[in-house]
Amino acid sequence: MNTPRLLLFAGHAGTGKTTLAKRALPLLAEKSQRDFFFLDKDTAYGAFSSHVMGLLTGNPDDRDSPTYLQNLRDREYSGLLDITRENLALGMNVMLVGPFTRELMAGKFFEPTLLGMPATTVCRVAWIDLSTDEARRRIEKRADARDEWKLAHWDDYLKRRVQPPDHGSLRRYDNQEFNQAEFDLLIDHLLS
């Protein structure tokens, strides 16, 4: 059995993580001749979190307030990592999409056993960059109710826009404008 691979598409809101991950998936599968289990935070926990936040605050679209961050954020991420761990243990490659900034800043994706992943897991991170002005423009354009808190508290939200640590398993991709040559290098990195 091949060594399981965990690929993380991470970055801040509006950077295009999910779009790029979906664009990368068939290329990764073709080049590696292996399938990937695709796991997106918003898909996995969107309806659940909406229900819980509606009960807690009356706002089912809240994904950024202190109430969400204190009561739901870590539980969502823990559940995603549990699903990831289970698939990796079965020998399945996993592509995980979400910000995961706390975990990255703590270096946990650079040593997957810190996340409870199998010791043989190979982890690669694609950090998607985008200027704050362009991110805001894209967030406004997509008009997702889950972004209302960010837009209403933009200065507070910007304080959470950290830069990822430098590490050999992390490659940054500037998504200001799609660049095929840079995207090909990102694909190569994810399979290295």
C-alpha positions as CSV (number, residue, x, y, z in Angstrom):
1,M,0.0,0.0,0.0
2,N,1.3,3.5,-0.8
3,T,2.0,6.0,1.9
4,P,-1.1,8.1,2.7
5,R,-0.9,11.7,1.7
6,L,-2.7,14.6,3.3
7,L,-3.0,17.7,1.1
8,L,-4.2,20.9,2.7
9,F,-5.5,23.9,0.8
10,A,-5.5,26.7,3.3
11,G,-5.7,30.5,3.4
12,H,-8.0,33.2,4.5
13,A,-11.6,33.8,3.4
14,G,-12.1,34.8,-0.2
15,T,-8.7,33.6,-1.5
16,G,-10.1,30.8,-3.7
17,K,-9.0,27.8,-1.6
18,T,-12.0,25.6,-2.7
19,T,-11.9,26.7,-6.3
20,L,-8.2,25.9,-6.6
21,A,-8.5,22.6,-4.7
22,K,-11.2,21.4,-7.1
23,R,-9.1,22.5,-10.1
24,A,-6.1,20.6,-8.7
25,L,-7.9,17.4,-7.8
26,P,-8.1,15.8,-11.2
27,L,-4.5,16.8,-12.0
28,L,-3.3,15.3,-8.7
29,A,-5.2,12.1,-9.3
30,E,-3.9,11.8,-12.9
31,K,-0.3,12.4,-11.9
32,S,-0.2,10.2,-8.9
33,Q,-2.6,7.5,-10.3
34,R,-4.4,7.6,-6.9
35,D,-7.7,8.8,-5.7
36,F,-8.2,11.6,-3.1
37,F,-11.0,11.9,-0.5
38,F,-12.1,15.6,-0.8
39,L,-13.1,17.2,2.4
40,D,-14.2,20.9,2.6
41,K,-15.0,22.5,5.9
42,D,-17.9,24.5,4.6
43,T,-19.5,21.4,3.0
44,A,-18.9,19.2,6.0
45,Y,-20.2,21.6,8.7
46,G,-22.2,24.2,6.9
47,A,-25.7,23.0,7.7
48,F,-24.8,21.8,11.2
49,S,-23.0,25.1,12.2
50,S,-25.9,27.1,10.8
51,H,-28.3,25.3,13.0
52,V,-26.2,25.6,16.1
53,M,-25.4,29.2,15.6
54,G,-29.1,29.9,15.0
55,L,-29.8,28.4,18.4
56,L,-26.9,30.2,20.1
57,T,-27.2,33.7,18.6
58,G,-30.2,33.8,16.4
59,N,-27.9,34.2,13.4
60,P,-27.4,31.0,11.5
61,D,-24.9,32.6,9.2
62,D,-22.4,33.6,11.9
63,R,-19.0,32.0,11.3
64,D,-16.7,34.7,12.7
65,S,-18.1,36.2,15.9
66,P,-16.5,35.4,19.3
67,T,-19.4,33.1,20.1
68,Y,-18.6,31.0,17.0
69,L,-14.9,31.0,17.7
70,Q,-15.3,30.0,21.3
71,N,-18.0,27.4,20.9
72,L,-17.9,25.8,17.5
73,R,-14.7,26.5,15.6
74,D,-12.5,23.9,17.4
75,R,-15.2,21.3,17.3
76,E,-15.6,21.7,13.6
77,Y,-11.9,21.4,13.0
78,S,-11.6,18.4,15.3
79,G,-14.3,16.6,13.4
80,L,-12.6,17.3,10.1
81,L,-9.4,15.9,11.4
82,D,-11.2,12.8,12.8
83,I,-12.6,12.1,9.3
84,T,-9.2,12.8,7.8
85,R,-7.4,10.5,10.2
86,E,-9.9,7.7,9.6
87,N,-9.4,7.9,5.8
88,L,-5.6,8.1,6.1
89,A,-5.6,5.0,8.3
90,L,-7.4,3.2,5.6
91,G,-4.7,4.2,3.1
92,M,-6.8,6.8,1.4
93,N,-5.2,10.2,0.3
94,V,-7.1,13.2,1.7
95,M,-7.5,16.7,0.3
96,L,-8.6,19.0,3.1
97,V,-9.9,22.5,2.5
98,G,-10.2,25.1,5.2
99,P,-8.3,28.0,6.9
100,F,-6.7,25.8,9.6
101,T,-4.6,28.9,10.6
102,R,-4.3,27.9,14.3
103,E,-3.1,24.5,13.4
104,L,-0.6,25.8,10.8
105,M,0.7,28.5,13.1
106,A,1.3,25.8,15.8
107,G,3.3,23.7,13.2
108,K,0.9,20.7,13.4
109,F,0.6,20.2,9.7
110,F,4.4,20.0,9.5
111,E,4.4,17.0,11.9
112,P,1.1,15.2,11.2
113,T,1.4,13.0,14.3
114,L,0.7,16.2,16.3
115,L,-2.7,16.0,14.6
116,G,-3.0,12.3,15.5
117,M,-2.5,11.2,11.9
118,P,-0.7,8.0,11.1
119,A,3.1,8.3,11.5
120,T,3.6,7.5,7.8
121,T,1.4,10.3,6.5
122,V,3.1,12.7,4.0
123,C,1.6,16.2,4.4
124,R,1.8,19.0,2.0
125,V,0.2,22.5,2.3
126,A,-0.9,24.8,-0.4
127,W,-1.3,28.3,1.2
128,I,-3.4,30.5,-1.0
129,D,-2.5,34.2,-0.9
130,L,-4.6,37.1,-1.9
131,S,-4.3,40.8,-1.1
132,T,-6.7,42.0,1.5
133,D,-8.4,44.5,-0.9
134,E,-9.0,41.8,-3.5
135,A,-10.1,39.3,-0.8
136,R,-12.7,41.9,0.4
137,R,-13.8,42.5,-3.2
138,R,-14.4,38.8,-3.8
139,I,-16.1,38.3,-0.4
140,E,-18.5,41.2,-1.3
141,K,-19.1,39.8,-4.8
142,R,-19.9,36.3,-3.6
143,A,-22.5,37.8,-1.2
144,D,-22.5,34.9,1.2
145,A,-24.5,35.6,4.4
146,R,-21.7,33.8,6.3
147,D,-19.4,36.7,5.5
148,E,-21.5,39.5,7.0
149,W,-19.6,39.5,10.3
150,K,-16.3,39.8,8.5
151,L,-17.5,42.7,6.4
152,A,-19.1,44.5,9.3
153,H,-16.0,44.0,11.5
154,W,-13.4,44.2,8.8
155,D,-10.6,45.7,11.0
156,D,-11.1,43.0,13.7
157,Y,-11.2,40.3,11.0
158,L,-7.9,41.6,9.5
159,K,-6.1,41.0,12.8
160,R,-6.7,37.3,12.3
161,R,-5.2,37.3,8.8
162,V,-1.9,35.8,9.8
163,Q,1.0,34.8,7.6
164,P,1.9,31.1,7.6
165,P,5.3,29.9,8.9
166,D,8.0,29.1,6.4
167,H,8.4,25.3,6.0
168,G,9.5,23.0,3.2
169,S,6.1,21.2,3.1
170,L,4.2,24.5,2.5
171,R,4.1,26.3,-0.8
172,R,2.4,29.6,-1.3
173,Y,0.3,30.4,-4.4
174,D,-0.7,34.0,-5.2
175,N,-4.2,33.8,-6.5
176,Q,-4.5,37.5,-7.5
177,E,-4.7,36.2,-11.1
178,F,-4.5,32.5,-12.1
179,N,-1.0,31.6,-13.3
180,Q,-0.8,28.2,-15.0
181,A,3.0,27.8,-14.6
182,E,2.9,28.6,-10.9
183,F,-0.1,26.3,-10.5
184,D,1.8,23.5,-12.1
185,L,4.7,24.0,-9.6
186,L,2.1,23.9,-6.8
187,I,0.8,20.5,-8.1
188,D,4.4,19.2,-8.3
189,H,5.0,20.4,-4.7
190,L,1.9,18.6,-3.4
191,L,3.1,15.4,-4.9
192,S,6.7,15.7,-3.9
